[in-house]
Amino acid sequence: MEAAATSKVDVLIIGAGPAGLMLSLWMAKLGVKTRIVDKRTGKIVSGQADGFQCRTLEIFDSFGIGHKVWHEANHMHEVSFWNPDEDGKIRRHHRGPNTQPNLSRFTEAVLHQGRVESILIDTIRASASPKHPLVEIERSVMPTSLHIDESCVDDEDAYPVEVTLRHLTEEEATPTQRLSNLQDGLYRSNLAEDDTERLLANTAGVGREEKVQAKYVVGCDGAHSWVRKTLGEEYQMKGESTDAIWGVLDIIPITDFPDIRSRCMIHSAEFGAMMIIPRENKLVRVYTQLKQVSTGTGRVDRSQITPDVILETARKILSPYTLDYHYIDWWTAYQIGQRVGDRFSKHNRVFLTGDAVHTHSPKAGQGMNVSMGDTYNLGWKLGLVCKKLLQPHVLDTYELERRQIARQLIAFDQKFSKLFSGRPAKDASDEAGSSMSEFQQAFREAQLFITGVGIHYQPSILTSDSDLKGGLQGTETPSQSQVTSLAESAAHCQPGRRFASQIVLSQADARPWELQLHLPSNGRFRVVVFGGDISQATQLATVNKLGGWLQANWMTDEDPSIVDVLLVHSGPRDKIELLQDLHEVFHPFDKKLGWDYGKVFADDHGKAHKHYGVDPDRGAVVAVRPDGYIGLVTGLEAEDGWTRLQAWFGGLLRPSPSSS
Ligand SMILES: Cc1cc2nc3c(=O)[nH]c(=O)nc-3n(C[C@H](O)[C@H](O)[C@H](O)COP(=O)(O)OP(=O)(O)OC[C@H]3O[C@@H](n4cnc5c(N)ncnc54)[C@H](O)[C@@H]3O)c2cc1C
């Protein structure tokens, strides 16, 4: 074989599933030199993940692609719980909202993973420009070795990670399907043996190889992660598998079951549990517990599992209703297990994300969402560090923040799966059975977590500490943040939570806007100034003074500046003149494009101020991270507001301009 060629890249991503693609999207948007490789010839065509949670839709919307998913997906508004009656027949016991109202602009939506990956890939390609290099997925490529030069991990200009990549033939990179005429997901299931070692052995000395020196390598290579295994024993995931096996069918059903277009959780008396997920294009996903498939020998006999076996089980659970189909889109089976790693990064140079560092059962619709959540969290940090706009120690917060979420996910899934897979209790004295009312209650209580809206990152250098606590708390000892929020300034804006949306009116043209739409994912920090009633001269003067200070201190020479400023005021809109009354930072001027009319919003009845917990007589400042999470809450005045902002930005950004 020829000597391997060597090249350099800022970020090398291994794996082009949801986690790898979300990371690539950030890199493409921020213009970071990136390569992404995947061992498979093509992406998923159908099946696999489908549940899209509210927070993930908000994130997609912040990249300008939320509407694509929203329009194509099925929206799941309702959930029904069916349990056995005294006579053993299933009956609808409860029907309610699938997503708790008013948590988000969105409700849970369902669209298959292949389509989600296509939308991401198209957006990554479309982000290329003269300033932003094209990030193209390189398929049929896998790593064979990874070495970290520990002598230079602290030198930010160094490329300390060397990876050897091997290029496979199409045949080697194409997984075998069990049934030749039908897509199955068994090759990706946790019931399947990992083929990485076999592929590496079969292609040794044959495939073309190259060496890549990278500043950062990110393992997005799924549950069997080669990157994780290569990092060593202390990176292995810990946890357990249960003996519960579930089958999945994506079909267009022909049935007299009345709730087939609602999400349903069905428990039968004898034949196990089933979940129905109504999908796009008349499809329905059916999850059934396969009680008859043996796990006695420790490994499941996969030949026992076929679409017919899954359908037969579904029919028994659904009886006396009937179920059949003519069209099947995809099928798979999996074993329930929950595992999570202790460490998500090595020297902040190699990172693990998504299924590579946490796995759990699919029914709660979390894996794709949390995996993309990992790289949504990591991406902007990595991108801004590569561009030398952010201090490298901010990368510490990736493991701190996302391990907390992964542990919460595992705890939630253990509880949810146990209740779902358990036999329904006959009555209160049946301790071996699962209480169906407890199951419904667990589902309702977990809404904040399931939707992703309840994420609450713990205090750190990025998330200031606050004395107002609540909601989902971290499971770890918080690291000391350097700055404390003046929490009462905006009492409902808790640092560490996502900045929620409210409708406000454009000052320039009265158009109503979801405020979140003015915080797009483009790598910029946002200072959202709640000005209160700026028709009052003293309040206007305070806001303008703050504007001047922000302009002088944090509007950098970068184009666009890494800090963006928005103003929401509660004064009467027609008493304010945008260009005359307000400091230029609120309507910046561009020689070619003129004034920016999109930064000032009126909150005529003070509804948004109230929602965010801001006293209109005093106002507040909320500093939002590039991923839409609140970093700092403070006041408008120099004494409390500016000093805290100065300290907070000073600990994150660089070079740190001096305060005037
Ligand atoms: C039946 C089913 C239903 C599900 N439903 C949902 C749902 O409704 N909602 C939800 O959020 N999640 C769901 N999930 C989970 C979801 O599919 C996963 O959690 C998600 O795909 C994880 O994304 P990832 O990018 O981390 O890993 P993966 O999607 O596994 O992607 C990993 C990628 O890395 C590549 N790769 C692997 N090894 C290598 C290597 N050595 N070199 C190069 N490339 C490599 C793979 O080819 C793959 O493209 C479901 C899963 C299943 C099985």
The ligand as an SDF file (V2000), in Angstrom:
LIG
                    3D

 53 58  0  0  0  0  0  0  0  0999 V2000
  -36.8200    1.8830   16.4970 C   0  0  0  0  0  0  0  0  0  0  0  0
  -36.1840    3.1270   16.9730 C   0  0  0  0  0  0  0  0  0  0  0  0
  -36.9790    4.2320   17.2070 C   0  0  0  0  0  0  0  0  0  0  0  0
  -36.4280    5.3980   17.6730 C   0  0  0  0  0  0  0  0  0  0  0  0
  -37.2360    6.4590   17.8780 N   0  0  0  0  0  0  0  0  0  0  0  0
  -36.7280    7.6080   18.3060 C   0  0  0  0  0  0  0  0  0  0  0  0
  -37.5450    8.7540   18.4170 C   0  0  0  0  0  0  0  0  0  0  0  0
  -38.7260    8.7080   18.1480 O   0  0  0  0  0  0  0  0  0  0  0  0
  -36.9790    9.9180   18.8230 N   0  0  0  0  0  0  0  0  0  0  0  0
  -35.6640    9.9970   19.1240 C   0  0  0  0  0  0  0  0  0  0  0  0
  -35.2130   11.0740   19.5090 O   0  0  0  0  0  0  0  0  0  0  0  0
  -34.8450    8.9250   19.0020 N   0  0  0  0  0  0  0  0  0  0  0  0
  -35.3410    7.7370   18.6070 C   0  0  0  0  0  0  0  0  0  0  0  0
  -34.5270    6.6630   18.4220 N   0  0  0  0  0  0  0  0  0  0  0  0
  -33.1190    6.7620   18.7820 C   0  0  0  0  0  0  0  0  0  0  0  0
  -32.2860    7.4280   17.6920 C   0  0  0  0  0  0  0  0  0  0  0  0
  -32.3920    6.7490   16.4670 O   0  0  0  0  0  0  0  0  0  0  0  0
  -30.8280    7.4640   18.1060 C   0  0  0  0  0  0  0  0  0  0  0  0
  -30.7130    7.8280   19.4470 O   0  0  0  0  0  0  0  0  0  0  0  0
  -30.0750    8.4610   17.2300 C   0  0  0  0  0  0  0  0  0  0  0  0
  -30.0350    8.0020   15.9020 O   0  0  0  0  0  0  0  0  0  0  0  0
  -28.6580    8.6540   17.7340 C   0  0  0  0  0  0  0  0  0  0  0  0
  -27.9990    9.5340   16.8810 O   0  0  0  0  0  0  0  0  0  0  0  0
  -26.4130    9.5010   16.7530 P   0  0  0  0  0  0  0  0  0  0  0  0
  -26.0760   10.4440   15.6730 O   0  0  0  0  0  0  0  0  0  0  0  0
  -25.8130    9.6820   18.0960 O   0  0  0  0  0  0  0  0  0  0  0  0
  -26.0690    8.0120   16.3400 O   0  0  0  0  0  0  0  0  0  0  0  0
  -26.5180    7.1570   15.0200 P   0  0  0  0  0  0  0  0  0  0  0  0
  -27.8360    7.6050   14.5140 O   0  0  0  0  0  0  0  0  0  0  0  0
  -26.3480    5.7650   15.4120 O   0  0  0  0  0  0  0  0  0  0  0  0
  -25.4400    7.5900   13.9620 O   0  0  0  0  0  0  0  0  0  0  0  0
  -24.1200    7.1170   14.0260 C   0  0  0  0  0  0  0  0  0  0  0  0
  -23.4950    7.2320   12.6400 C   0  0  0  0  0  0  0  0  0  0  0  0
  -22.1140    6.9010   12.7570 O   0  0  0  0  0  0  0  0  0  0  0  0
  -21.7690    5.9880   11.7350 C   0  0  0  0  0  0  0  0  0  0  0  0
  -20.6660    5.1640   12.2570 N   0  0  0  0  0  0  0  0  0  0  0  0
  -20.7340    4.2320   13.2130 C   0  0  0  0  0  0  0  0  0  0  0  0
  -19.5240    3.7290   13.4480 N   0  0  0  0  0  0  0  0  0  0  0  0
  -18.6720    4.3610   12.6250 C   0  0  0  0  0  0  0  0  0  0  0  0
  -17.2790    4.2670   12.3960 C   0  0  0  0  0  0  0  0  0  0  0  0
  -16.5040    3.4020   13.0830 N   0  0  0  0  0  0  0  0  0  0  0  0
  -16.7240    5.0650   11.4610 N   0  0  0  0  0  0  0  0  0  0  0  0
  -17.4890    5.9420   10.7430 C   0  0  0  0  0  0  0  0  0  0  0  0
  -18.8190    6.0520   10.9210 N   0  0  0  0  0  0  0  0  0  0  0  0
  -19.3970    5.2790   11.8570 C   0  0  0  0  0  0  0  0  0  0  0  0
  -23.0290    5.2020   11.4510 C   0  0  0  0  0  0  0  0  0  0  0  0
  -23.0110    4.6630   10.1340 O   0  0  0  0  0  0  0  0  0  0  0  0
  -24.1080    6.2710   11.6290 C   0  0  0  0  0  0  0  0  0  0  0  0
  -24.3730    6.9560   10.4280 O   0  0  0  0  0  0  0  0  0  0  0  0
  -35.0430    5.4710   17.9320 C   0  0  0  0  0  0  0  0  0  0  0  0
  -34.2230    4.3650   17.6750 C   0  0  0  0  0  0  0  0  0  0  0  0
  -34.7910    3.1980   17.1990 C   0  0  0  0  0  0  0  0  0  0  0  0
  -33.9180    2.0060   16.9430 C   0  0  0  0  0  0  0  0  0  0  0  0
  1  2  1  0
  2  3  1  0
  2 52  2  0
  3  4  2  0
  4  5  1  0
  4 50  1  0
  5  6  2  0
  6  7  1  0
  6 13  1  0
  7  8  2  0
  7  9  1  0
  9 10  1  0
 10 11  2  0
 10 12  1  0
 12 13  2  0
 13 14  1  0
 14 15  1  0
 14 50  1  0
 15 16  1  0
 16 17  1  0
 16 18  1  0
 18 19  1  0
 18 20  1  0
 20 21  1  0
 20 22  1  0
 22 23  1  0
 23 24  1  0
 24 25  2  0
 24 26  1  0
 24 27  1  0
 27 28  1  0
 28 29  2  0
 28 30  1  0
 28 31  1  0
 31 32  1  0
 32 33  1  0
 33 34  1  0
 33 48  1  0
 34 35  1  0
 35 36  1  0
 35 46  1  0
 36 37  1  0
 36 45  1  0
 37 38  2  0
 38 39  1  0
 39 40  1  0
 39 45  2  0
 40 41  1  0
 40 42  2  0
 42 43  1  0
 43 44  2  0
 44 45  1  0
 46 47  1  0
 46 48  1  0
 48 49  1  0
 50 51  2  0
 51 52  1  0
 52 53  1  0
M  END
$$$$
